[in-house]
Amino acid sequence: MSLRTAVILLAAFALASTAAAAPPPDANPVLLIQNATILTVSHGTIERGSILIKDGKIAEVGPSIKVPKDAKVINAAGQFVMPGIIDCHSHIAIEGGVNEGSVSVSSIANIAEVLDSDDVNIYRDLAGGVTTANVLHGSANSIGGQTIVIKLRWGQPAWKLPFAGALPGIKFALGENPKRSNFSIPGQPKRYPASRMGVEETIRGAFTEARDYKNSWEAYNKRVAAGEKNLIPPRRDLRLEPLVEVLEGKRYVHSHCYREDEILMLLRVAKEFGFKVRTFQHVLEGYKVADELAAAGVGASTFSDWWAYKVEAYDAIPYNAALMTKRGVVVSINSDDAAEATHLNQEAAKSMKFGGLTHEEALKLVTLNPAMQLGIDKRVGSIDVGKDADLVIYNHDPLSAYAVAQKTIVDGQILFDRDRDIAGRGALEKEKKALLEKEKAAEKKPEEKKKEEKKPDVTKKPDAENKPDDKNKPPSAAVTRDSGEEMISRRNGGAL
Amino acid sequence: MRNTVRTLIFAAVVACVLWLPERTEAQQAAAIAIAHAKIVTLAGAPIEDGTLVIKDGKIAAVGASVEVPAGAQVIDGRGLQVSPGLFDAVTQMGLSEIGAVSSTVDSSETGPYNPDVVAATAVFPSSEHIPVTRAAGITEVLAVPGSGGFDFSGSRGVIAGQASAFSLAGWTMEDMQIKRSVAMVLNWPEIQTRTFDLATFSRKEKPYADAKQEYDKQVSELTDWIDRARHYAQAIGHGGPSDFERDVKLEALAPVVRGQLPLLVFADRARDIRNAVEFCDKQKLKMILAGGGEAYQVKDLLRSKNIPVILRPVLSLPREEDEPYDRLLTQPAELSQSGVKFAIGSFDNSFARRLGQNAANAVAYGLSNDEGLKAVTLYPAQIFGLADQVGTLEAGKIANVIVTNGDPLELTTEVRYLFIKGQLTSTDNRHKRLYEKYLNRPKP
């Protein structure tokens, strides 16, 4: 890594980490939001109401609350407060660790091990009202890696991101992606499975092994409990352990899928092995088997209006969320993409137009419903006393394309504040310039040293060619993101 | 009671209209008048209670005190808003059906220089995307070769062909076409040190010197093409057919070098935009910028050279980590204040219906309501030289008109009546049909 690259990287991190200038994590301010239209999601709308926040929790909600002393008051007159948005399918904050594509059963891989609290997308998604995200691997494997629910606690180290108490999950994937229809490396043989038939058998095979593994441990533990001595325990298998947790109901299955047939396939396999599918993800043909999903008690987490980027998305319809909701399925709308996550409130609104959901039903798609799907609805997802103070304040009804998030609060901390963000931009710009100057100076030094050695020749004027020529340097190449990556994967089959 | 009957009759009429088959030429009256509606003409102040008359595929009259012609079918516009249909300035409409299935994708030719290929040639009038898109109030689009994402070869070409403008209804391209050749597409070569390798799905790094060398080579090739096209154009102008050997590619470039056909130049980084502007300036070519991710950095240059911009969707993340999170959302307002002319495009096919949403988001971040709507109606029409045909509600223009129950850019607004080339067109589409089919699925 060149010095220039290092300096630029450092500058980028410095800028990224100061972008939100979060308050110290242990400060627990008493906050009072006043005069807001409160969209509780669980018990209707309160016009000109107040929310009192203490110790990171919602302490009181009502038409008027006496201002406690030492409380920081937020006057939200004309503004709307809703529960923090919960994104049931996210790939932010994982250092690009999206796919472990080498094997079809990659349950050994764990997303918790690559959590990256410096990912600027955490902040960007906060600015779009997201407070909780289900962070998953990609969909390259029939059985993918272990997943984790995080709170977007921007400014905190990675180990503080996980949502304590939320059950971990595992990503499954069905259809075109695990059978690698749209991906192939020239000259390399196709990986099994290459058909939807093989996807089922890959999952059945893995669970057959997991069941045997579980049995062997149970037999061993039984004999130990009976007092037998000098037994050799079964060999540990880190790949099968998460699957045993699935069988024991200690780990949720979140399965990527598109087509109606593969949805029913996994429900049959789950029944055969006695485990539950917690959510189907994307599930763009879920509307075709909505009754079966409702009967199985499985959640569905889908897109608002994506379609036609691949064959299995050709029957995708924007009415999917509404139709499944009306048939009794708990439905959420997810992002799958850092940019899409910045406007999930708008994506939820589309279900009012496409399928006629009510305002509250639409709001639930990105709040209470994903909370239920992730088993965290006692903690988050609505504005109720005792729940975590995870809230977003918008300047308009959030189910509008004109709504702009003003403040996002996580555990009672204002982690995004639009005014603060705008006010801080000048200082950041200055800091960036200063760092670039410093870097230029660092590059000049060797040249100057050379000149000093040649000092005797005083007649020669400073040579213009010795100046660093910016035109021939890549401008901040080191901090350039491949912005097309998300779209590539979206177009080429949504590998994410 | 009388009210109930009237409501019922009205509901029945609305139902009939909504259930009309996709094309209804046979049933339609000679003239249609939308009466007592709020009319946003974009050619003056909105008319709070006005009438718009459609005849022979054109807007016949519009105003507060327009007389309804005898025998005209009258649509009660009370509580409704009439606006020009939206114009999506960059799409692959009709050129791409299913992104991942190459046999359904005709949006890019192979090889770097294909000035002679024309989008209109390959637009599939039966594409399912067309009814889906027009149901969102989009009545005309520009189909742009070489604009659609990345194909598996990773290439979109340098001169990718000619973009075509057409209305989103018709039996054949001849019915639909507004203008066959609207602009010549140029994907401005980038100095790419980072590339994405689709075969291995991984990032690849390239030394800057190599990338720069590649870039210089591409620009000199491009210069060579333009030079040859200029000589060719002169030869056509001066001599008889025997004086020169015909070349279809150079012939296609002749209107470009003559300044008759603008170049639609795709570039996002400020450096690339500057280079492209300098190139077009030197070569005396008419330039329209497309993409413009960092247009705000070169806004003074764009204004001084009078170069309009077709912006990408604003609901996108900034290119750089250290840019403000809302960099692309506030850019339209910033360009507007600086006097840079711009439109917003979807740059997509299946996401075309998010066009209004993107314009509304630009408004949410500082653009005026009026400018937001114009960025997806009048301005693309003006930028492409089609404002004499579409973009506003004025007598004589093509009747691409939408009647909505509110702000046409808002997420929850519904298109109640859709007129394309004066024809009342159904908003039925693949998605609605699948919805209705499965809505009526009996319980298993």
Interface residues (C-beta under 8 A of the other chain):
Chain A: A11 A12 L15 A16 A19 N99 G101 V120 N121 Y123 R124 A127 E176 S181 N182 F183 S184 I185 P186 Y287 K288 A290 D291 E292 D305 W306 W307 A308 Y309 K310 V311 A313 Y314 D315 I317 P318 Y319 L323 A338 A339 T342 H343 Q346 A349 K350 M352 K353 F354 G355 H396 L399 S400 A401 Y402 A403 V404 D421 I422 R425 L428 K432 N472 K473 P474 P475 S476 A477 V479 T480 R481 D482 S483 G484 E485 M487 I488 R491 N492 G493 A495
Chain B: E97 I98 G99 A100 V101 E128 H129 V132 G149 F150 F152 I191 T193 R194 F196 L198 A199 T200 F201 R203 Y208 A211 K212 R271 G293 L315 S316 L317 R319 E320 E321 D322 P324 Y325 D326 N349 S350 F351 R353 R354 G356 Q357 A360 N361 V363 A364 Y365 L409 E410 L411 T412 T413 E414 R430 H431 K432 L434 Y435 Y438 L439 R441 K443 P444
